[in-house]
């Protein structure tokens, strides 16, 4: 089993992302690990249209991205200023992170084309992306380019067995 893609934001279509194999992990920091055809993955990138949006101010923004093959649930945390996770970090750094997250949340609107990157996680047994960044794509051609990238990467990189297997 190869770990070469583990910390890479792999470009995946929703269908592939939602069909990842989930395995309980011995690590308490990541209770579930994810793999695609035996290759462990931790991060993903997807691109599609925002089809739902639920904002809990200063807590989180849940939204769904539809790329035509399925809908990917995403969560963007907005609780940086109140989370104990950030309490030991430099307050100025935490403020910058919080401001960036608030800005990104304000850009996520229904019907907008977005590129989402983040950690692959699960909530109540469903695969989701815990967002590290979200970018509004202004060029509608980016959607077909993303599809082509996903197909090419699957054929030439993700589905290629490592040497020696």
C-alpha positions in Angstrom: 0.0 0.0 0.0 1.5 3.3 -1.1 1.3 6.5 1.0 2.6 8.8 -1.7 -0.8 10.6 -2.1 -1.6 10.8 1.6 -1.0 14.5 2.2 -1.8 15.6 -1.3 -5.1 17.3 -2.2 -6.2 14.6 -4.7 -8.7 15.9 -7.3 -11.8 13.7 -7.2 -15.2 13.7 -8.6 -18.0 13.5 -6.1 -18.8 9.9 -7.1 -15.2 8.8 -6.3 -15.0 10.9 -3.1 -18.3 9.5 -1.7 -17.3 5.9 -2.5 -14.0 6.0 -0.6 -13.4 3.0 1.7 -13.6 4.0 5.4 -11.6 2.1 7.9 -11.4 2.7 11.7 -7.9 4.0 12.5 -5.9 3.3 15.6 -5.0 7.1 15.7 -7.2 9.2 18.0 -6.5 12.3 15.9 -8.1 10.8 12.8 -10.5 8.1 14.0 -11.3 7.0 10.4 -8.9 6.6 7.5 -9.9 6.7 3.9 -8.6 4.9 0.9 -9.3 4.6 -2.9 -8.5 1.2 -4.3 -6.1 0.5 -1.4 -4.3 3.9 -1.6 -4.7 5.9 1.6 -5.9 9.5 1.2 -6.3 12.3 3.7 -7.0 15.4 1.6 -9.2 16.2 -1.5 -10.1 18.9 -3.9 -13.5 19.1 -5.6 -15.2 21.6 -7.8 -18.9 22.2 -8.4 -22.0 24.3 -7.8 -23.2 25.1 -4.3 -26.6 23.5 -3.9 -27.2 24.0 -0.2 -25.9 26.3 2.5 -26.5 26.3 6.3 -24.7 29.0 8.4 -24.3 29.0 12.1 -22.5 32.3 12.8 -19.2 32.0 14.6 -19.6 28.2 14.6 -19.6 26.7 11.1 -20.9 26.8 7.5 -22.2 23.6 6.1 -22.7 23.5 2.3 -23.0 21.0 -0.5 -21.1 21.0 -3.8 -22.7 19.3 -6.8 -20.3 18.4 -9.7 -22.8 16.4 -11.7 -21.7 13.0 -10.3 -23.0 13.6 -6.8 -23.1 16.0 -3.9 -20.2 16.5 -1.5 -21.0 17.7 2.0 -18.5 20.3 3.2 -18.0 22.0 6.5 -16.0 25.3 7.0 -15.3 25.9 10.7 -15.9 29.5 11.9 -15.2 28.9 15.6 -11.5 29.8 15.6 -11.8 32.6 18.2 -13.7 30.4 20.7 -12.1 27.0 20.1 -9.7 25.5 22.7 -7.8 24.0 19.7 -6.5 27.5 18.9 -6.0 28.8 22.4 -2.2 28.1 22.5 -1.5 29.8 19.2 -0.6 33.4 18.6 -3.8 35.5 18.9 -2.9 37.6 15.9 -2.5 34.4 13.8 -5.8 33.0 15.0 -7.5 36.4 14.1 -6.1 36.1 10.6 -7.3 32.5 10.2 -10.7 33.5 11.6 -11.0 36.5 9.3 -10.1 34.4 6.2 -12.7 31.7 7.1 -15.4 34.4 7.6 -14.5 35.9 4.2 -14.6 32.5 2.5 -18.0 31.8 4.1 -19.4 35.0 2.8 -18.3 34.0 -0.7 -20.1 30.7 -0.6 -23.6 31.4 -2.1 -26.2 29.1 -3.7 -25.6 28.6 -7.4 -22.0 29.7 -7.3 -19.2 27.5 -8.8 -16.6 26.8 -6.1 -13.3 24.9 -5.8 -13.0 23.3 -2.3 -9.9 21.9 -0.7 -9.6 20.2 2.7 -9.3 17.1 4.8 -11.4 14.1 4.1 -13.5 13.4 7.2 -16.7 11.6 8.1 -19.7 12.8 10.0 -22.3 10.3 11.0 -20.8 7.8 8.6 -20.9 10.1 5.6 -17.8 11.3 3.8 -17.4 15.0 3.8 -14.7 17.6 3.3 -13.5 19.7 6.3 -12.6 22.8 4.3 -9.2 24.4 4.5 -10.0 26.8 1.6 -12.8 27.6 -0.8 -12.4 29.7 -3.9 -15.2 31.0 -6.1 -14.4 30.1 -9.8 -15.5 32.9 -12.2 -14.7 30.9 -15.3 -17.4 28.2 -16.1 -14.8 26.3 -18.1 -13.1 25.4 -14.9 -15.8 22.7 -14.2 -15.0 20.7 -17.4 -11.3 21.3 -16.8 -11.7 19.8 -13.3 -13.5 16.8 -14.8 -10.7 16.2 -17.3 -8.1 16.6 -14.6 -9.9 14.0 -12.4 -10.2 11.5 -15.3 -6.5 12.0 -16.4 -5.2 11.8 -12.8 -7.2 8.6 -12.1 -5.9 6.9 -15.2 -2.3 8.0 -15.1 -1.6 8.4 -11.3 -4.3 7.2 -8.8 -5.1 3.9 -10.4 -1.5 3.0 -11.4 -0.2 0.2 -9.1 3.2 1.1 -7.5 6.2 -0.8 -8.8 6.8 -4.1 -7.2 3.2 -5.1 -6.7 
